[in-house]
Amino acid sequence: MEDKDKNKAEIYKQIALFTTIPFVLAVGPIVGWFIGKLLDKWLHTAPYLMYLFILLGLLGGGREVYNIIKRASKE
């Protein structure tokens, strides 16, 4: 019985990890857009910094997804 509960807990833990992936992929580019938009307005460089920071947000989100999958596969 104890093994069943432990197995269920592991499954729920992995589900929780995998449900964070869409949020991680969405938040990075949104934050990048916001920072890029502010810097473009301040430095009068529109739209170049916005594009740069959106790309950096996508790359950061992709890296974090890779780390989440790697962490889930270890457990």
FIPA-845665 format. One record per atom (N, C-alpha, C, O, CB): x, y, z negated; residue number from 1. Coordinates in steps of 0.05 Angstrom, whole numbers, plus 5000, padded with zeros to 4 digits. Each point is the difference from the previous one (the first is absolute). Glycine has a CB too. Example, Ala and Ser with C-alpha at 12.3 -4.5 7.8 and 13.67 -1.06 7.14 Angstrom:
BEGIN
[r [5264, 4886, 4844], 1]
[r [4982, 5024, 5000], 1]
[r [5018, 5024, 5000], 1]
[r [5021, 5000, 4987], 1]
[r [4941, 4977, 4988], 1]
[r [5031, 5044, 5039], 2]
[r [5016, 5024, 4999], 2]
[r [4985, 5022, 4986], 2]
[r [5010, 5022, 4996], 2]
[r [5014, 4965, 5047], 2]
end
This chain:
BEGIN
[r [5016, 4976, 5000], 1]
[r [4984, 5024, 5000], 1]
[r [5017, 5025, 5000], 1]
[r [4994, 5020, 5014], 1]
[r [4970, 4955, 4962], 1]
[r [5058, 5024, 5009], 2]
[r [5017, 5024, 4998], 2]
[r [5014, 5006, 5027], 2]
[r [5004, 5023, 5007], 2]
[r [5004, 4966, 4944], 2]
[r [4999, 4990, 5063], 3]
[r [5012, 5004, 5027], 3]
[r [4981, 5013, 5019], 3]
[r [5008, 5016, 5016], 3]
[r [5021, 4944, 4976], 3]
[r [4945, 5033, 5006], 4]
[r [4980, 5011, 5017], 4]
[r [4997, 5030, 4995], 4]
[r [4999, 5016, 5019], 4]
[r [4977, 4941, 4982], 4]
[r [5024, 5051, 4973], 5]
[r [4998, 5028, 4993], 5]
[r [5024, 5016, 5009], 5]
[r [4998, 5022, 5009], 5]
[r [4974, 4965, 4952], 5]
[r [5051, 5000, 5036], 6]
[r [5025, 5013, 5008], 6]
[r [5001, 5004, 5031], 6]
[r [5008, 5021, 5010], 6]
[r [5016, 4959, 4950], 6]
[r [4966, 5000, 5054], 7]
[r [4999, 5002, 5030], 7]
[r [4980, 5021, 5008], 7]
[r [5006, 5015, 5019], 7]
[r [5006, 4937, 4984], 7]
[r [4965, 5050, 4984], 8]
[r [4981, 5021, 5006], 8]
[r [5012, 5028, 4995], 8]
[r [4995, 5018, 5016], 8]
[r [4967, 4950, 4972], 8]
[r [5052, 5034, 4990], 9]
[r [5012, 5026, 4994], 9]
[r [5020, 5008, 5021], 9]
[r [5002, 5024, 5008], 9]
[r [4992, 4967, 4943], 9]
[r [5022, 4990, 5059], 10]
[r [5019, 5006, 5021], 10]
[r [4986, 5009, 5026], 10]
[r [5009, 5018, 5014], 10]
[r [5023, 4948, 4966], 10]
[r [4946, 5020, 5026], 11]
[r [4985, 5007, 5024], 11]
[r [4989, 5028, 4998], 11]
[r [5001, 5016, 5019], 11]
[r [4987, 4936, 4988], 11]
[r [5000, 5055, 4970], 12]
[r [4990, 5027, 4996], 12]
[r [5022, 5021, 5001], 12]
[r [4995, 5022, 5010], 12]
[r [4968, 4959, 4962], 12]
[r [5060, 5012, 5018], 13]
[r [5023, 5019, 5000], 13]
[r [5008, 5005, 5029], 13]
[r [5005, 5023, 5008], 13]
[r [5010, 4960, 4947], 13]
[r [4986, 4996, 5062], 14]
[r [5007, 5004, 5028], 14]
[r [4978, 5016, 5015], 14]
[r [5007, 5016, 5017], 14]
[r [5020, 4941, 4981], 14]
[r [4948, 5037, 4996], 15]
[r [4979, 5016, 5013], 15]
[r [5002, 5029, 4993], 15]
[r [4997, 5017, 5017], 15]
[r [4973, 4943, 4981], 15]
[r [5036, 5046, 4976], 16]
[r [5004, 5028, 4992], 16]
[r [5023, 5013, 5015], 16]
[r [4998, 5023, 5008], 16]
[r [4983, 4965, 4947], 16]
[r [5041, 4997, 5048], 17]
[r [5022, 5011, 5015], 17]
[r [4993, 5006, 5029], 17]
[r [5006, 5021, 5011], 17]
[r [5025, 4954, 4959], 17]
[r [4955, 5006, 5043], 18]
[r [4993, 5004, 5028], 18]
[r [4979, 5021, 5005], 18]
[r [4998, 5011, 5022], 18]
[r [5014, 4941, 4985], 18]
[r [4971, 5053, 4973], 19]
[r [4980, 5021, 5004], 19]
[r [5012, 5028, 4998], 19]
[r [4987, 5019, 5008], 19]
[r [4979, 4950, 4974], 19]
[r [5058, 5033, 5008], 20]
[r [5013, 5026, 4999], 20]
[r [5011, 5008, 5028], 20]
[r [5006, 5024, 5004], 20]
[r [5005, 4969, 4948], 20]
[r [4993, 4988, 5065], 21]
[r [5013, 5006, 5026], 21]
[r [4985, 5021, 5017], 21]
[r [5013, 5018, 5009], 21]
[r [5003, 4935, 4990], 21]
[r [4958, 5046, 5004], 22]
[r [4987, 5021, 5016], 22]
[r [5003, 5028, 4988], 22]
[r [5003, 5019, 5014], 22]
[r [4964, 4947, 5001], 22]
[r [5033, 5035, 4958], 23]
[r [5003, 5026, 4987], 23]
[r [5028, 5011, 5004], 23]
[r [5004, 5024, 5005], 23]
[r [4962, 4963, 4962], 23]
[r [5054, 4995, 5032], 24]
[r [5028, 5009, 5004], 24]
[r [5004, 5009, 5028], 24]
[r [5013, 5020, 5005], 24]
[r [5002, 4947, 4961], 24]
[r [4973, 5019, 5053], 25]
[r [5002, 5008, 5028], 25]
[r [4986, 5026, 5006], 25]
[r [5008, 5015, 5018], 25]
[r [4996, 4938, 4995], 25]
[r [4975, 5053, 4973], 26]
[r [4985, 5025, 5005], 26]
[r [5012, 5024, 4986], 26]
[r [5000, 5022, 5011], 26]
[r [4959, 4950, 4994], 26]
[r [5050, 5025, 4970], 27]
[r [5009, 5022, 4984], 27]
[r [5026, 5013, 5011], 27]
[r [5003, 5024, 5000], 27]
[r [4975, 4955, 4960], 27]
[r [5041, 5004, 5049], 28]
[r [5025, 5011, 5010], 28]
[r [4997, 5021, 5022], 28]
[r [5010, 5022, 4998], 28]
[r [5010, 4935, 4991], 28]
[r [4966, 5036, 5033], 29]
[r [4996, 5020, 5021], 29]
[r [4983, 5024, 4992], 29]
[r [5005, 5022, 5009], 29]
[r [4999, 4941, 5023], 29]
[r [4977, 5033, 4950], 30]
[r [4984, 5023, 4991], 30]
[r [5017, 5019, 4984], 30]
[r [4998, 5024, 5004], 30]
[r [4961, 4947, 4995], 30]
[r [5057, 5019, 4983], 31]
[r [5018, 5017, 4985], 31]
[r [5020, 5014, 5019], 31]
[r [5006, 5023, 4997], 31]
[r [4989, 4947, 4962], 31]
[r [5015, 5014, 5060], 32]
[r [5019, 5012, 5020], 32]
[r [4987, 5022, 5016], 32]
[r [5012, 5020, 5005], 32]
[r [5010, 4936, 4997], 32]
[r [4953, 5040, 5006], 33]
[r [4985, 5021, 5014], 33]
[r [4998, 5025, 4984], 33]
[r [5004, 5022, 5009], 33]
[r [4970, 4943, 5016], 33]
[r [5018, 5032, 4949], 34]
[r [4996, 5022, 4983], 34]
[r [5026, 5016, 4996], 34]
[r [5001, 5024, 5002], 34]
[r [4962, 4951, 4975], 34]
[r [5059, 5011, 5017], 35]
[r [5026, 5013, 4995], 35]
[r [5009, 5013, 5026], 35]
[r [5010, 5023, 5000], 35]
[r [5002, 4944, 4965], 35]
[r [4986, 5019, 5058], 36]
[r [5009, 5011, 5025], 36]
[r [4984, 5024, 5008], 36]
[r [5011, 5020, 5010], 36]
[r [5002, 4935, 5004], 36]
[r [4961, 5045, 4981], 37]
[r [4983, 5023, 5006], 37]
[r [5008, 5024, 4984], 37]
[r [5002, 5022, 5010], 37]
[r [4960, 4947, 5001], 37]
[r [5043, 5027, 4963], 38]
[r [5009, 5022, 4983], 38]
[r [5027, 5011, 5009], 38]
[r [5003, 5025, 5001], 38]
[r [4972, 4955, 4961], 38]
[r [5044, 5003, 5044], 39]
[r [5026, 5009, 5008], 39]
[r [4999, 5014, 5027], 39]
[r [5014, 5020, 5005], 39]
[r [5007, 4943, 4970], 39]
[r [4962, 5027, 5043], 40]
[r [4997, 5013, 5027], 40]
[r [4988, 5028, 4997], 40]
[r [5009, 5018, 5013], 40]
[r [4984, 4937, 5007], 40]
[r [4988, 5048, 4962], 41]
[r [4988, 5026, 4995], 41]
[r [5021, 5019, 4988], 41]
[r [5001, 5024, 5007], 41]
[r [4954, 4955, 4987], 41]
[r [5061, 5011, 4988], 42]
[r [5020, 5016, 4986], 42]
[r [5023, 5008, 5018], 42]
[r [5010, 5022, 4999], 42]
[r [4977, 4956, 4958], 42]
[r [5022, 5003, 5059], 43]
[r [5024, 5004, 5017], 43]
[r [4993, 5007, 5029], 43]
[r [5018, 5005, 5016], 43]
[r [5006, 4963, 4955], 43]
[r [4950, 5033, 5036], 44]
[r [4991, 5006, 5027], 44]
[r [5012, 4981, 5021], 44]
[r [5011, 5009, 5020], 44]
[r [4984, 5039, 4966], 44]
[r [5003, 4926, 5009], 45]
[r [5012, 4980, 5018], 45]
[r [4979, 4981, 5010], 45]
[r [5007, 4978, 5009], 45]
[r [5036, 5026, 4966], 45]
[r [4932, 5003, 5024], 46]
[r [4978, 4982, 5007], 46]
[r [5004, 4989, 5028], 46]
[r [5008, 5014, 5018], 46]
[r [4961, 5011, 4952], 46]
[r [5025, 4950, 5034], 47]
[r [4991, 4978, 4983], 47]
[r [5022, 4980, 4994], 47]
[r [4995, 4978, 4992], 47]
[r [4960, 5027, 5027], 47]
[r [5070, 5004, 4984], 48]
[r [5023, 4981, 4999], 48]
[r [5004, 4987, 4973], 48]
[r [5003, 4975, 4998], 48]
[r [5018, 5052, 5037], 48]
[r [4978, 4988, 4943], 49]
[r [5004, 4988, 4974], 49]
[r [4977, 4983, 4992], 49]
[r [5003, 4980, 4986], 49]
[r [5024, 5059, 5001], 49]
[r [4949, 4968, 5022], 50]
[r [4977, 4983, 4994], 50]
[r [5003, 4972, 5013], 50]
[r [4996, 4980, 4987], 50]
[r [4975, 5061, 5011], 50]
[r [5038, 4959, 5027], 51]
[r [5005, 4974, 5013], 51]
[r [5022, 4984, 4986], 51]
[r [4998, 4976, 4996], 51]
[r [4987, 5044, 5047], 51]
[r [5036, 4994, 4949], 52]
[r [5022, 4987, 4987], 52]
[r [4992, 4988, 4974], 52]
[r [5006, 4977, 4994], 52]
[r [5025, 5056, 5027], 52]
[r [4954, 4982, 4963], 53]
[r [4992, 4989, 4974], 53]
[r [4978, 4979, 5002], 53]
[r [4999, 4982, 4983], 53]
[r [5013, 5062, 4997], 53]
[r [4972, 4957, 5040], 54]
[r [4981, 4978, 5005], 54]
[r [5015, 4974, 5006], 54]
[r [4994, 4979, 4990], 54]
[r [4970, 5054, 5027], 54]
[r [5056, 4970, 5000], 55]
[r [5017, 4977, 5007], 55]
[r [5015, 4989, 4976], 55]
[r [5001, 4976, 4996], 55]
[r [5004, 5042, 5050], 55]
[r [5005, 5000, 4937], 56]
[r [5014, 4991, 4976], 56]
[r [4980, 4986, 4981], 56]
[r [5007, 4981, 4987], 56]
[r [5026, 5057, 5018], 56]
[r [4942, 4972, 4994], 57]
[r [4980, 4987, 4984], 57]
[r [4993, 4972, 5010], 57]
[r [4996, 4981, 4984], 57]
[r [4986, 5064, 5005], 57]
[r [5017, 4952, 5037], 58]
[r [4995, 4974, 5012], 58]
[r [5022, 4981, 4994], 58]
[r [4996, 4976, 4993], 58]
[r [4977, 5045, 5043], 58]
[r [5052, 4988, 4967], 59]
[r [5023, 4983, 4994], 59]
[r [5001, 4992, 4971], 59]
[r [5006, 4977, 4993], 59]
[r [5019, 5045, 5045], 59]
[r [4970, 4998, 4944], 60]
[r [5000, 4994, 4972], 60]
[r [4978, 4980, 4992], 60]
[r [5004, 4982, 4984], 60]
[r [5015, 5063, 5008], 60]
[r [4958, 4958, 5020], 61]
[r [4978, 4982, 4995], 61]
[r [5006, 4972, 5010], 61]
[r [4994, 4980, 4987], 61]
[r [4974, 5058, 5017], 61]
[r [5044, 4960, 5020], 62]
[r [5008, 4974, 5011], 62]
[r [5021, 4986, 4983], 62]
[r [4999, 4976, 4996], 62]
[r [4991, 5041, 5049], 62]
[r [5028, 4999, 4944], 63]
[r [5021, 4989, 4982], 63]
[r [4987, 4989, 4975], 63]
[r [5008, 4979, 4990], 63]
[r [5027, 5053, 5029], 63]
[r [4947, 4983, 4970], 64]
[r [4986, 4991, 4975], 64]
[r [4983, 4976, 5005], 64]
[r [4999, 4982, 4983], 64]
[r [5001, 5065, 5001], 64]
[r [4987, 4950, 5039], 65]
[r [4985, 4976, 5007], 65]
[r [5019, 4976, 5001], 65]
[r [4994, 4979, 4991], 65]
[r [4972, 5049, 5035], 65]
[r [5057, 4976, 4987], 66]
[r [5020, 4979, 5001], 66]
[r [5008, 4991, 4971], 66]
[r [5002, 4976, 4995], 66]
[r [5015, 5042, 5049], 66]
[r [4988, 5001, 4939], 67]
[r [5007, 4994, 4972], 67]
[r [4977, 4985, 4985], 67]
[r [5006, 4982, 4985], 67]
[r [5025, 5058, 5015], 67]
[r [4945, 4968, 5005], 68]
[r [4977, 4987, 4988], 68]
[r [4998, 4971, 5009], 68]
[r [4996, 4982, 4984], 68]
[r [4979, 5062, 5013], 68]
[r [5028, 4951, 5029], 69]
[r [4998, 4973, 5010], 69]
[r [5024, 4983, 4990], 69]
[r [4996, 4977, 4993], 69]
[r [4981, 5040, 5048], 69]
[r [5046, 4995, 4958], 70]
[r [5023, 4986, 4989], 70]
[r [4996, 4993, 4971], 70]
[r [5006, 4977, 4992], 70]
[r [5024, 5047, 5040], 70]
[r [4959, 4994, 4952], 71]
[r [4995, 4995, 4972], 71]
[r [4979, 4979, 4996], 71]
[r [5002, 4983, 4982], 71]
[r [5010, 5064, 5008], 71]
[r [4968, 4953, 5027], 72]
[r [4978, 4980, 4998], 72]
[r [5010, 4972, 5007], 72]
[r [4991, 4980, 4989], 72]
[r [4975, 5056, 5021], 72]
[r [5052, 4963, 5010], 73]
[r [5010, 4973, 5008], 73]
[r [5019, 4989, 4980], 73]
[r [5003, 4975, 4999], 73]
[r [4992, 5039, 5048], 73]
[r [5018, 5002, 4937], 74]
[r [5018, 4990, 4979], 74]
[r [4984, 4987, 4977], 74]
[r [5009, 4980, 4989], 74]
[r [5024, 5056, 5022], 74]
[r [4944, 4975, 4984], 75]
[r [4984, 4990, 4978], 75]
[r [4983, 4978, 5010], 75]
[r [4984, 4988, 4986], 75]
[r [5015, 5056, 4991], 75]
end
